[in-house]
Amino acid sequence: MVLWLYFSGQLSLYIHPRYHLFTAVMSMIAVIAVLWGVGYASQPNAAKASASGDGAEHDHDHEDELPAGRWSMAALVGSSVLGVATIAALVLLPPATLGSVTVENRAINQSGLGDTAASLEAARQGDDASFAAFTVREWAGILRQTSDPAFFRGKPVEVIGFVAEDPENGDVFYLTRFVVSCCSVDAQPVGIPISLPDWESEWAAETWVRVTGEFVVNPNLEENHPLVVRPQSIEPTEQPREPYLF
């Protein structure tokens, strides 16, 4: 299974790319060890005894060869069936990314923002080209550092992510990505607030979209977001080949 994910380019749905090669190599070693073990177990007792130099003992155990061979063959067939079933399941039910259910169980922007001071400095010195390379992670980190509207003036936002509900603010949704440090178990959701009244009538949760716009003062003073993105456009987009940020 791990090797199939590695060669199909989907292993990053589970672990950080820095561990891909190590994981693939260890999986190959495990497969070779299993195949050797199955091959050895399927040998007749006589061959095993000869290989171990214990031919004399074989004469006393000759009557056990047939049952042992049958059990070994059954184990081989069972392993083959399990392997085929696993591959079929991967093809018919491809790996799915983490989604809104995980977001609900893990606080957005609680961690995973990286070096927020560096993001702030990059935004301070950046131009439109550098802003275009920012992801929701960088923008969320900058929001952690400052909520001064003047800082964001003239800085265009163009990011992609999936729609996640903000349970405390009905006119806002989070444009969200997951940040993975090691594997999907430690994935942390990061996102930026998008102001769009009645957004649920247009966009379902977990829909991947591209948002362009700018940060402005939140028109709803009762909400807990000092600044929100006022979208100029929201368009559906394909999930990236690597949906997680690293």
N, C-alpha and C positions, 0 to 999 in steps of 0.2 A: 504493500500500500504506500509506504513512504517513498519507495523508488518510483512508483507510478506518478505520485504527486511531484516529485523532483523533476522527472523528465517531461512532464506535461506543463511545468512552469507554475504549478498551483501550491507549491509547498509554502510560499509566503503567506498563504491564508492561515497558516498555523504557527510558523516560527519566523524569527528575524532572518533576513537573507544572509547575515554573517555566519549563521550556523548551517546553511544549506549543504555545503560540501562535506563538512564533518558528519552530518546526519546521514547523507547519502552513502558515504564510505562505510560507516558503521552498519548501515542496513545491508550493504552488499556482503560484508563479513558475516553478518547474521544469517543471510540467505545461504551462503556457501556452507556454513556450519550445519544448518538444518538439512540441506541436500546431502551432505556427507553423512550425517547421522541416519537419515532415512535410507540411503544406499547401503550403509553398513548393516542396518537392522534387517534389510530385505535379503541379505546373503544367507544361504543355507548354513546350518550349524557347522557343517564340514569345512566350509571355506573359512568361517570364523576361527575354528580350531586350528586350521592350517596356518592362518595368519598369525595366530598367537603362539604357535609352536606347541600346541597341546593336543596332538593327534590321538594320544592314548585315551584321554578322557572322552573323546568323541565316540569311541566304540561302545561306551556304556550309555551314551545319551542318544543313540541313533533313533530310538523310537520317538524322540521329541521333535525331530526336524520338521515334520509336516505341520503340526499345530503352530509351531513358532513361525514357519513360513507364511501360514495363513494370516496370523496376527500382524506380521510385518506388512504383508500386502494390503490388508485392511487399513492399516495406518497410512500407507502410501496413498491409497485411493481417497481416504478421508481428507488428507492434507491437500490433495489435488482439487477435490471438490470445494473445499473451503477457500482455496486460493482463487479458483474460477468465480465463486460466488462473490468474493470480495471485489474482484476486478469489475464484475458485472454491476455491483452496487455503485461503485465509483463512477461508472459510465452513465448509468441510468439516473443516479441521484448525485450529481456533481456537488463538490464542497460548497457550502454557503458561507457568506461572510457574516460577521456579527452585525446585529441590527438594533432596532428600537427597544427590544426586550432587555438587551444587555445595558443599553443606555439608562433605562429605568432603574436598574440595579446598581449602577455606578454613577456617581455624581459627575456631571459635565464640568470640565476644567478644574477638577480637584487636583489633578496631577497630569503629567505628560506634556506640559507646555514647553519643556526644554529651557534654554537660556533666554528668559524673557528680556533681560537687559540688552542682550545682543540683538534681539529682534527689534527692540525700541531704537537702538542706535542705527540699525540698518534702515529702518523707516525714516529716521531723521535725516539721513544722508542720501536716501534713495531717490530714484526717478521713476517714471511710469513703467519703464522696462523692468526694474527690480520689483516694483509692486506687483507686476503681473506674475512674478515667480512666487509670491507669497501664497501659502496655503492657509486654511482656517487655523492651523496651529500657530503660525506667526502672528496673525491678527489677534487671536485670543490671548497670546502672550503679551502683545502690546496693550490690549485692553486691561490686562492685569496691572500693567505699569502706570498707565495714565488714562483718565477719562476727560481730558481737556479737549473740548471741541475744536479749538484752534489748531491743535496738533494734527488732527485728521483732515483738516480742510485742504482740499486739492489733492488728496491721496485716493486715487480710484481703487475700488475693490472689485476683483474678478476671481472668484473661487468656485470650486465644485465640492460637493458633499451630498450627504443624504439628509432628508427631512426628518427631524426628530421633534417631538412635542415638548413645549415648555409648559409643564403642569401648572405653573404659577401665573402665566401671562397668556391669555387666550389670543391676543392679537400678534403674538410673536412665535416664531418657530426657530429652532436651532439648526443651522447648517453644520453638519457634524461629520467628523472622521474619527477613526480609532488610531491611537498611537501605540505601537508595539515595541517594547524594549527587549523582550526575549521570545515570548510566544503569545498566542492569543489568550492564554489564561490571564496574563497580566495586562491585557489591552485596556487602555483608558480613553474614554470619549472626550474629545475637545471640540468646541464649536463656537460660532458667533451668532448673536441674535439678529434675526431678520424680521423687520416690521412689515406685517402683511395682515391686516384685519380680515377675519374669516378665511384664513389660509387653507383650512381643512376642506373647504368647498372646491378648491383648485388642485391641491396636492395631497396625496396620501402619504402617510408616514413611511419612511424607508425609500421613497422615490429619490433617485439621484438627479440632481439639478445643477445647473451652472447659474450663478448669481452675479450680476454686475450692478454696481451702485456706489454708494458712499456712506460713511458714518455721519450720523446727525444726532442731535439731541433727541432723546425719546419724547415724542409728543404726549405720551401717556405718563404723566408724572407719578402715577400711583404704582407703576411697575418698577421692578428692582433692577432695570437696566438703564444706567444713565445715558448710554449711547447705543444706538441700534443702526443696522444697515438699512438705508432706504433704497429699495431695489429699483433700478431702472429697467431691468429685464430679469426674468426667471425662465429658463428654458430646460426642458428635460435633456438628460445626457446619459450616455452609457456608463455603467460602473467601470472605473479604471481597472486595468489588468492587475495592478497592485492597489487594492482599495485602502490598505492601511498605510499610515505614515510611520517612518522609522527614524 
